[in-house]
Structures are given as structure tokens and as C-alpha cells.
Amino acid sequence: MPRLLIVKTTSLGDVIHNLPVINDIRARHPDMVIDWVVEESFADIPRLHPGVDSVMTVAMRRWRKQLFAAQTWREIAALKQQLQARTYDLVLDTQGLLKSALISRLARAPHHGYDRHSIREPLAACLYNSRHKVSRQQHAVPRIRQLAAQALGYTIPGNLPDYGIASTADISALHLPENYVVGLHGSSRDSKLWPVDHWIALAEHLHAKGLALVLPWGSQAEHERALDIAAKSAQTVVLPRLTLNQLAAVIATARAAVGVDTGLMHLAVALKIPSVAIYTDTDPALTGIYPGAGSIAFNLGGRHQLPAVDEVSRCLADHQLL
């Protein structure tokens, strides 16, 4: 039985962009065993896909901070042993970074990745046995699908991508409102944030339509922002801190998702929740939310733009997302 190793470690959005290739590959190679190496903090995502047979984790972020610790090198040695104990027919690095190329080399098999003109870190291409040309002037989802198709020798499908995941966590203890929109307000950079007063105005707009705004958070700053929004708006719920799997379940039961440039917006699309993404400092053309089969996704704004509350509200109303 053929066995494939996929290396796609970070970030959350990138890991989600990689999901459609699982269904693509299984449609052409139904007997393929598919393993995936991913950063430990994002391992819940490939585990949600029934087409992934085994998930192995790395901890590059933690290892870099503890490079000289004995535990770090024991974990690296354990990963190497785990990979070399399996016989792979092909290793596919869809990350395209030096770190992911080095991880892929731990497995004994032909290594495939982007060529030096298609990759973010050209030095990584030197570590592959087979290099594939894939245009960088396109969204990440079709880029990865093209790379996988070339590496495994099939024609790239013409259908919309199928992210193939569903939430599994029990969140009944949260006692969520019956009808709500999830507000994904946190991001890795302050320049990507939407102003608090915009979130408050959106919450009031939703309240007038009988909908609650539910706010998750993942850091102290995000918690404080969520509490600020909730204190100044009606029917806004601040969630407790959740695991990624629990948060996926919260998103999966929402009427819609509204959020900034964050990996959780890509998760909402993958879960087929109607989604409106707000961009203030990045270009959504290459990394914006990307609709798949059965999903609805809209990108608003762009570099140095600030979408207004009315623009978001109109998008929700015009496309009957609520």
C-alpha cells in the first residue's frame, strides 16, 4: 500500500490551505496512506480530516527557544526515529521553507517540493529530489493543489476545493446562544485589527436582528478587547479560553463568521460557515479566505484600508448570510 508524508507545519491558515489536497489525492489514489507532520499547536486541524491516517508533531517554536536543552534533542531524535520506521513512497513539502525541507529529509524517500523560482526560501529547493514549478501569483490553495498534482502525477481537479473537515468537540457546557455570529477579532499584528468601536457597532446591528455576537480569545490582550466590546454592547458573549478543537465546534454552529486576517477565518470557511473577512493591512488576493465546495466567503478591504461597519453589514445582508 503506497504511503505519503506531507510536511506542512505552520501557520494555522497555511495548514488549513493544505487540507484540500487530501481529498484530491484520495480521489486519484484511494489506497494511499497519508501521514502529516505539523506544528504541535495546530495538530487538531489535520486530525479533523478523516483522510489523514497519522499526525506527527514538531515543536519548532519551542525548540528554537530551548535549542541546547536535552529534552529538545530527545524530541527531535524521537521524530526522526518515528519517520524512519515507516516506508514512504514520497515526501511532499508543501511549506516551502528551509525548516520544513530539513524536516522532510528526516524521512527516507524521494522528496518533492517547489522549485527555486516558486518557493519562499530558494535554499530549501536544494534539498528536494524533484522540484516543481508553480506560479506564486495565485492564492495559496490552488498553489498547493497544483504542487500535489505535479508531485503525484495526476491532473489538478477543476472542482472547488473540499477542505473535508467537521468539528467533533462537545461544547454543550458552554450554553451558547441559539443564534449567533462568531466574531474573530484577534490577529498576530495590531495593524490587522478592526477598531473596537466597529465591533461594538456590529454587535448592536446584530442585536437588532436577534443575533448575539460571540467572541473567542487566545491571549490576554484579546481577552481584554473582548471584555471591552461586551461591556459596551448588548447580547455579546465572551467565551472562556478554548482548545482549537473546541473553537472549531463553536464556529461550526454559528450562523456566520466575521473576522480580521486570522487563521480562524480560514477555519470558518473550511467548516462551511458563511464568512466575511476584514483586511486592513494585507492583500487578500493571495492569502484571503478561499471558498470551497459548499462554502461562502467574502474578503473586504486590503492594504491600508479600513472597511466600515456598514460595508460589513451590507455584505451580510446582500448575500443573505444571516
Sine and cosine of phi, psi and omega as CSV:
sin_phi,cos_phi,sin_psi,cos_psi,sin_omega,cos_omega
0.00,0.00,0.82,-0.57,-0.05,-1.00
-0.91,0.41,0.54,-0.84,-0.04,-1.00
-0.75,-0.66,0.74,-0.68,-0.03,-1.00
-0.87,-0.50,0.66,-0.75,0.14,-0.99
-0.93,-0.37,0.83,-0.56,0.09,-1.00
-0.97,-0.25,0.73,-0.68,0.08,-1.00
-0.92,-0.39,0.95,-0.32,0.08,-1.00
-0.55,-0.84,0.98,-0.21,-0.24,-0.97
-0.99,-0.11,-0.70,0.72,-0.07,-1.00
-0.55,-0.84,0.09,-1.00,-0.32,0.95
-1.00,0.06,-0.24,-0.97,-0.05,-1.00
-0.84,0.54,-0.75,0.66,0.01,-1.00
-0.88,0.48,-0.66,0.75,0.00,-1.00
-0.91,0.42,-0.64,0.77,0.02,-1.00
-0.89,0.46,-0.66,0.75,0.02,-1.00
-0.92,0.39,-0.62,0.78,0.05,-1.00
-0.86,0.51,-0.43,0.90,-0.04,-1.00
-0.99,0.17,-0.31,0.95,-0.11,-0.99
-0.85,0.53,-0.67,0.74,-0.08,-1.00
-0.86,0.51,-0.41,0.91,-0.01,-1.00
-0.93,0.36,-0.36,0.93,0.02,-1.00
-0.90,0.44,-0.75,0.66,0.03,-1.00
-0.92,0.38,-0.61,0.79,0.05,-1.00
-0.85,0.53,-0.74,0.67,-0.06,-1.00
-0.92,0.39,-0.69,0.72,-0.04,-1.00
-0.92,0.39,-0.48,0.88,0.05,-1.00
-0.91,0.40,-0.52,0.85,-0.03,-1.00
-0.99,-0.12,-0.49,0.87,-0.03,-1.00
-0.74,-0.67,0.96,0.27,-0.11,-0.99
-0.89,0.46,-0.37,0.93,-0.01,-1.00
-1.00,-0.07,0.09,1.00,-0.04,-1.00
-0.94,0.35,0.75,-0.66,0.17,-0.99
-1.00,0.00,0.81,-0.59,-0.10,-0.99
-0.88,-0.47,0.87,-0.49,0.12,-0.99
-0.96,-0.29,0.40,-0.92,-0.08,-1.00
-0.64,-0.77,0.76,-0.65,0.13,-0.99
-0.98,-0.21,0.79,-0.61,-0.11,-0.99
-0.57,-0.82,0.43,-0.90,0.09,-1.00
-0.87,0.49,0.64,-0.77,-0.13,-0.99
-0.84,0.54,-0.55,0.83,-0.05,-1.00
-0.96,0.29,-0.24,0.97,-0.01,-1.00
-0.92,-0.40,0.18,0.98,-0.12,-0.99
-0.90,0.43,-0.40,0.92,0.02,-1.00
-0.88,0.48,-0.46,0.89,-0.08,-1.00
-0.94,0.35,-0.85,0.53,0.04,-1.00
-0.89,0.46,-0.44,0.90,0.04,-1.00
-0.93,0.36,-0.33,0.94,0.05,-1.00
-0.97,0.24,-0.26,0.97,-0.06,-1.00
-1.00,-0.07,0.86,-0.51,-0.02,-1.00
-0.92,0.39,-0.26,0.97,0.00,-1.00
-1.00,0.09,-0.07,1.00,0.04,-1.00
-0.99,-0.11,0.86,-0.52,-0.09,-1.00
-0.99,0.15,-0.60,0.80,-0.06,-1.00
-0.52,-0.85,0.66,-0.75,0.03,-1.00
-0.89,-0.46,0.83,-0.56,0.07,-1.00
-0.91,-0.41,0.61,-0.80,-0.12,-0.99
-0.92,-0.39,0.51,-0.86,0.19,-0.98
-0.88,-0.48,0.20,-0.98,0.00,-1.00
-0.67,-0.74,0.83,0.56,-0.10,-0.99
-0.84,0.54,-0.64,0.76,-0.03,-1.00
-0.91,0.42,-0.67,0.74,0.01,-1.00
-0.96,0.28,-0.64,0.77,-0.01,-1.00
-0.89,0.46,-0.63,0.78,0.00,-1.00
-0.88,0.47,-0.56,0.83,-0.01,-1.00
-0.98,0.21,-0.35,0.94,-0.06,-1.00
-0.79,-0.62,0.73,0.69,-0.15,-0.99
-0.87,0.50,-0.53,0.85,-0.08,-1.00
-0.99,-0.17,0.15,0.99,0.02,-1.00
-0.99,0.16,0.64,-0.77,-0.01,-1.00
-0.88,0.48,-0.60,0.80,-0.01,-1.00
-0.88,0.48,-0.61,0.79,0.03,-1.00
-0.86,0.52,-0.74,0.68,-0.06,-1.00
-0.96,0.28,-0.46,0.89,0.11,-0.99
-0.92,0.40,-0.63,0.77,0.00,-1.00
-0.93,0.36,-0.64,0.77,0.04,-1.00
-0.90,0.43,-0.69,0.73,0.02,-1.00
-0.89,0.45,-0.61,0.79,0.01,-1.00
-0.92,0.40,-0.64,0.77,0.05,-1.00
-0.89,0.45,-0.71,0.70,0.02,-1.00
-0.86,0.52,-0.71,0.70,0.00,-1.00
-0.89,0.46,-0.66,0.75,0.00,-1.00
-0.90,0.44,-0.69,0.73,-0.01,-1.00
-0.94,0.35,-0.64,0.76,-0.06,-1.00
-0.98,0.18,-0.17,0.99,0.08,-1.00
-0.99,0.17,-0.16,0.99,-0.02,-1.00
-0.93,-0.37,0.55,-0.84,0.02,-1.00
-0.99,-0.15,0.94,-0.34,-0.01,-1.00
-0.98,-0.19,0.58,-0.81,0.10,-0.99
-1.00,0.04,-0.43,0.90,-0.04,-1.00
-0.32,-0.95,0.61,-0.79,0.13,-0.99
-0.90,-0.44,0.80,-0.60,-0.05,-1.00
-0.88,-0.47,0.92,-0.40,0.06,-1.00
-1.00,-0.08,0.97,-0.23,0.02,-1.00
-1.00,-0.05,0.00,1.00,0.00,-1.00
-0.98,0.18,-0.73,0.68,0.03,-1.00
0.98,0.21,0.50,0.86,0.05,-1.00
-0.86,-0.50,0.35,-0.94,0.00,-1.00
-0.86,0.51,-0.65,0.76,-0.03,-1.00
-0.90,0.43,-0.65,0.76,-0.01,-1.00
-0.95,0.32,-0.57,0.82,0.05,-1.00
-0.91,0.42,-0.63,0.78,0.04,-1.00
-0.92,0.40,-0.64,0.77,0.06,-1.00
-0.88,0.47,-0.69,0.72,-0.03,-1.00
-0.88,0.47,-0.50,0.86,-0.02,-1.00
-0.94,0.33,-0.23,0.97,0.03,-1.00
-0.93,0.37,-0.41,0.91,0.02,-1.00
-1.00,-0.03,0.61,-0.79,-0.01,-1.00
-1.00,-0.04,0.99,-0.16,-0.01,-1.00
-0.10,-1.00,0.24,-0.97,0.13,-0.99
-0.88,0.47,0.72,-0.69,-0.07,-1.00
-0.96,-0.27,0.76,-0.65,-0.01,-1.00
-0.86,-0.51,0.57,-0.82,0.06,-1.00
-0.20,-0.98,-0.16,-0.99,0.01,-1.00
-0.95,0.30,0.46,-0.89,0.13,-0.99
-0.98,0.20,0.09,-1.00,-0.15,-0.99
-0.93,0.36,-0.31,0.95,0.04,-1.00
-1.00,0.03,-0.22,0.97,-0.09,-1.00
-0.95,-0.30,-0.08,1.00,-0.22,-0.98
-0.95,-0.32,0.44,-0.90,0.01,-1.00
-0.95,0.31,-0.61,0.79,0.01,-1.00
-0.85,-0.53,1.00,-0.09,-0.13,-0.99
-0.81,0.59,-0.50,0.87,-0.01,-1.00
-0.87,0.49,-0.52,0.86,-0.02,-1.00
-0.89,0.46,-0.54,0.84,-0.04,-1.00
-0.87,0.49,-0.44,0.90,0.00,-1.00
-0.91,0.41,-0.32,0.95,-0.07,-1.00
-1.00,-0.03,-0.03,1.00,0.00,-1.00
-0.99,-0.11,0.54,-0.84,0.14,-0.99
-0.98,0.21,-0.57,0.82,0.01,-1.00
-0.79,-0.62,0.76,-0.65,-0.06,-1.00
-0.87,-0.49,0.65,-0.76,-0.12,-0.99
-0.82,-0.57,0.68,-0.73,0.00,-1.00
-1.00,0.05,0.85,-0.52,0.01,-1.00
-0.65,-0.76,0.83,-0.55,-0.06,-1.00
-0.85,0.52,0.69,-0.72,0.05,-1.00
-1.00,0.06,-0.12,0.99,-0.03,-1.00
-1.00,0.01,0.76,0.65,0.02,-1.00
-0.40,-0.92,0.21,-0.98,-0.03,-1.00
-0.91,0.41,0.41,-0.91,-0.05,-1.00
-0.88,0.47,-0.57,0.82,-0.05,-1.00
-0.89,0.45,-0.82,0.57,0.05,-1.00
-0.90,0.43,-0.47,0.88,0.04,-1.00
-0.87,0.49,-0.75,0.66,-0.02,-1.00
-0.92,0.38,-0.62,0.78,0.02,-1.00
-0.89,0.46,-0.62,0.78,0.03,-1.00
-0.92,0.39,-0.67,0.75,0.01,-1.00
-0.87,0.49,-0.73,0.69,-0.01,-1.00
-0.89,0.45,-0.66,0.75,0.00,-1.00
-0.89,0.46,-0.67,0.74,0.02,-1.00
-0.92,0.38,-0.67,0.74,-0.05,-1.00
-0.92,0.40,-0.60,0.80,-0.06,-1.00
-0.98,-0.19,0.02,1.00,0.15,-0.99
0.96,0.27,0.63,0.78,0.10,-0.99
-0.79,-0.61,0.30,-0.95,0.02,-1.00
-0.98,0.20,0.74,-0.67,-0.02,-1.00
-0.87,0.49,0.75,-0.66,-0.03,-1.00
-0.90,0.44,0.51,-0.86,0.03,-1.00
-1.00,-0.05,-0.02,1.00,-0.03,-1.00
-0.99,0.15,0.24,-0.97,0.12,-0.99
-0.90,0.43,0.51,-0.86,-0.01,-1.00
-0.90,0.43,0.58,-0.82,0.08,-1.00
-0.93,-0.38,0.93,-0.36,-0.04,-1.00
-0.95,0.31,-0.45,0.89,0.23,-0.97
0.96,0.28,0.30,0.96,-0.05,-1.00
-0.90,-0.43,0.36,-0.93,0.12,-0.99
-0.58,-0.82,0.51,-0.86,-0.02,-1.00
-0.97,0.24,0.48,-0.88,-0.06,-1.00
-0.78,-0.63,-0.21,0.98,-0.12,-0.99
-0.96,0.27,0.55,-0.84,0.09,-1.00
-1.00,0.03,0.90,-0.43,-0.02,-1.00
-0.88,-0.47,0.36,0.93,-0.04,-1.00
-0.87,0.49,-0.49,0.87,-0.02,-1.00
-0.93,0.36,-0.24,0.97,0.00,-1.00
-0.97,0.23,-0.36,0.93,-0.01,-1.00
0.78,0.62,0.83,0.56,-0.04,-1.00
-0.93,0.36,0.43,-0.90,0.10,-0.99
-0.86,0.51,0.43,-0.91,-0.03,-1.00
-0.91,0.42,-0.64,0.77,0.00,-1.00
-0.80,-0.60,0.87,-0.49,-0.04,-1.00
-0.50,-0.87,0.36,-0.93,0.16,-0.99
-0.94,-0.35,0.72,-0.70,0.04,-1.00
-1.00,0.01,0.78,-0.63,-0.02,-1.00
-0.97,-0.25,0.95,-0.30,-0.06,-1.00
-1.00,-0.07,1.00,0.08,-0.23,-0.97
-1.00,-0.07,-0.20,0.98,-0.08,-1.00
-1.00,-0.08,0.53,-0.85,0.03,-1.00
-0.49,-0.87,0.19,-0.98,-0.08,-1.00
-0.96,0.27,-0.35,0.94,-0.01,-1.00
-0.75,-0.66,0.63,-0.78,0.01,-1.00
-0.88,0.48,-0.50,0.87,-0.03,-1.00
-0.92,0.39,-0.25,0.97,0.01,-1.00
-1.00,-0.05,-0.10,1.00,-0.12,-0.99
-0.97,0.23,0.42,-0.91,0.12,-0.99
-0.98,-0.19,0.69,-0.73,-0.10,-0.99
-0.84,0.54,0.53,-0.85,0.00,-1.00
-0.85,0.52,-0.65,0.76,-0.03,-1.00
-0.92,0.40,-0.45,0.89,0.10,-0.99
-0.93,0.37,-0.66,0.75,0.04,-1.00
-0.90,0.43,-0.64,0.77,0.02,-1.00
-0.89,0.46,-0.70,0.72,0.01,-1.00
-0.90,0.43,-0.63,0.78,0.04,-1.00
-0.91,0.42,-0.65,0.76,0.03,-1.00
-0.87,0.50,-0.66,0.75,0.02,-1.00
-0.92,0.40,-0.63,0.78,0.04,-1.00
-0.89,0.46,-0.69,0.72,0.00,-1.00
-0.92,0.39,-0.64,0.77,0.00,-1.00
-0.87,0.49,-0.63,0.78,0.02,-1.00
-0.90,0.44,-0.37,0.93,0.01,-1.00
-0.98,-0.18,0.17,0.99,0.03,-1.00
0.98,0.17,0.39,0.92,-0.04,-1.00
-0.88,-0.47,0.62,-0.79,0.10,-1.00
-1.00,-0.02,0.40,-0.92,0.15,-0.99
-0.96,-0.28,0.84,-0.54,-0.02,-1.00
-0.95,-0.32,0.79,-0.61,-0.12,-0.99
-0.88,-0.47,0.92,-0.38,0.17,-0.99
-0.99,0.11,0.13,-0.99,0.05,-1.00
-0.37,-0.93,0.38,-0.93,-0.03,-1.00
-0.70,-0.71,0.04,1.00,0.03,-1.00
-0.52,-0.85,0.20,-0.98,0.00,-1.00
-0.88,0.48,-0.66,0.75,0.01,-1.00
-0.90,0.45,-0.66,0.76,0.02,-1.00
-0.92,0.38,-0.61,0.79,0.04,-1.00
-0.88,0.47,-0.72,0.70,0.00,-1.00
-0.89,0.45,-0.63,0.78,0.04,-1.00
-0.90,0.43,-0.69,0.72,0.01,-1.00
-0.88,0.48,-0.69,0.73,0.02,-1.00
-0.90,0.44,-0.61,0.79,0.03,-1.00
-0.89,0.45,-0.71,0.70,0.01,-1.00
-0.89,0.46,-0.70,0.71,-0.05,-1.00
-0.91,0.41,-0.58,0.82,-0.03,-1.00
-0.93,0.37,-0.36,0.93,-0.10,-0.99
-0.91,-0.41,0.24,0.97,0.00,-1.00
-0.57,-0.83,0.43,-0.90,-0.02,-1.00
-1.00,0.08,0.53,-0.85,0.13,-0.99
0.81,0.59,0.70,0.71,0.10,-1.00
-0.92,-0.39,0.76,-0.65,-0.09,-1.00
-0.92,-0.39,0.80,-0.60,0.11,-0.99
-0.99,-0.13,0.86,-0.52,-0.03,-1.00
-0.97,0.23,0.37,-0.93,0.23,-0.97
-0.94,0.33,0.20,-0.98,0.06,-1.00
-0.92,0.38,0.75,-0.66,-0.11,-0.99
-0.86,-0.52,0.36,-0.93,0.18,-0.98
-0.96,0.27,0.24,-0.97,0.01,-1.00
-0.89,0.45,-0.61,0.79,0.01,-1.00
-0.92,0.40,-0.66,0.75,0.05,-1.00
-0.90,0.43,-0.67,0.74,-0.01,-1.00
-0.90,0.43,-0.58,0.82,0.07,-1.00
-0.87,0.50,-0.63,0.78,0.02,-1.00
-0.93,0.37,-0.61,0.79,0.07,-1.00
-0.89,0.46,-0.72,0.69,0.01,-1.00
-0.89,0.45,-0.65,0.76,-0.09,-1.00
-0.91,0.41,-0.36,0.93,0.00,-1.00
-0.97,-0.24,0.13,0.99,0.03,-1.00
-0.99,0.16,0.42,-0.91,0.11,-0.99
-0.95,0.32,-0.58,0.82,0.01,-1.00
-0.33,-0.95,0.23,-0.97,0.08,-1.00
-0.83,-0.56,0.71,-0.70,0.12,-0.99
-0.81,-0.59,0.75,-0.66,-0.03,-1.00
-0.24,-0.97,0.13,-0.99,-0.01,-1.00
-1.00,0.01,-0.18,-0.98,-0.02,-1.00
-0.95,0.30,1.00,0.00,-0.04,-1.00
-0.58,-0.81,0.47,-0.88,0.01,-1.00
-0.87,0.50,-0.44,0.90,0.00,-1.00
-0.92,0.40,-0.44,0.90,0.08,-1.00
-0.92,0.39,-0.61,0.79,0.07,-1.00
-0.91,0.41,-0.56,0.83,0.06,-1.00
-0.91,0.42,-0.65,0.76,0.03,-1.00
-0.87,0.50,-0.69,0.72,0.02,-1.00
-0.90,0.44,-0.69,0.73,-0.01,-1.00
-0.88,0.47,-0.49,0.87,0.02,-1.00
-1.00,0.03,0.11,0.99,0.07,-1.00
0.91,0.42,0.58,0.82,0.09,-1.00
-0.99,-0.11,0.77,-0.64,0.05,-1.00
-0.80,0.61,0.78,-0.62,-0.21,-0.98
-0.71,-0.70,0.67,-0.75,0.11,-0.99
-0.82,-0.57,0.89,-0.45,-0.03,-1.00
-0.98,-0.22,0.67,-0.74,-0.06,-1.00
-0.94,-0.34,0.87,-0.49,-0.02,-1.00
-0.92,-0.39,0.77,-0.64,-0.02,-1.00
-0.84,-0.54,-0.31,0.95,-0.11,-0.99
-0.61,-0.79,0.09,1.00,-0.02,-1.00
-0.67,-0.74,0.30,-0.95,-0.02,-1.00
-1.00,-0.09,0.91,-0.42,-0.03,-1.00
-0.96,0.29,-0.14,0.99,-0.06,-1.00
-0.87,0.50,-0.57,0.82,-0.08,-1.00
-0.98,-0.20,-0.47,0.88,-0.08,-1.00
-0.71,-0.70,0.24,0.97,0.03,-1.00
-0.94,0.35,0.10,-1.00,0.04,-1.00
-0.91,0.42,0.63,-0.78,-0.18,-0.98
-0.82,-0.57,0.91,-0.41,-0.08,-1.00
-0.91,0.41,0.65,-0.76,0.09,-1.00
-0.92,-0.38,-0.16,-0.99,0.01,-1.00
-0.87,0.49,0.85,-0.53,0.04,-1.00
0.98,0.19,0.19,0.98,-0.01,-1.00
-0.88,-0.48,0.38,-0.93,0.00,-1.00
-0.83,-0.56,0.81,-0.59,-0.07,-1.00
-0.59,-0.81,0.70,-0.71,0.02,-1.00
-0.73,-0.69,0.70,-0.72,0.07,-1.00
-0.95,-0.30,0.78,-0.62,0.04,-1.00
-0.88,-0.47,0.62,-0.78,0.07,-1.00
1.00,0.03,-0.39,-0.92,-0.06,-1.00
0.25,-0.97,-0.33,-0.94,-0.01,-1.00
-0.88,0.47,0.76,-0.65,0.06,-1.00
0.84,0.55,0.57,0.82,0.08,-1.00
-0.85,-0.53,0.42,-0.91,0.01,-1.00
-0.70,-0.71,1.00,-0.04,0.01,-1.00
-0.83,0.55,0.69,-0.72,0.00,-1.00
-0.99,0.17,0.33,-0.94,0.04,-1.00
-0.87,0.50,-0.67,0.74,0.01,-1.00
-0.86,0.51,-0.60,0.80,0.01,-1.00
-0.91,0.42,-0.67,0.74,0.03,-1.00
-0.92,0.39,-0.69,0.73,-0.01,-1.00
-0.89,0.45,-0.66,0.75,0.02,-1.00
-0.90,0.43,-0.64,0.77,0.00,-1.00
-0.88,0.47,-0.69,0.73,0.02,-1.00
-0.89,0.46,-0.67,0.74,-0.06,-1.00
-0.97,0.26,-0.71,0.70,-0.08,-1.00
-0.88,0.48,-0.55,0.83,-0.06,-1.00
-0.97,-0.23,0.21,0.98,0.09,-1.00
0.78,0.62,0.75,0.66,-0.03,-1.00
-1.00,0.08,-0.19,0.98,-0.02,-1.00
-0.94,-0.35,0.00,0.00,0.00,0.00
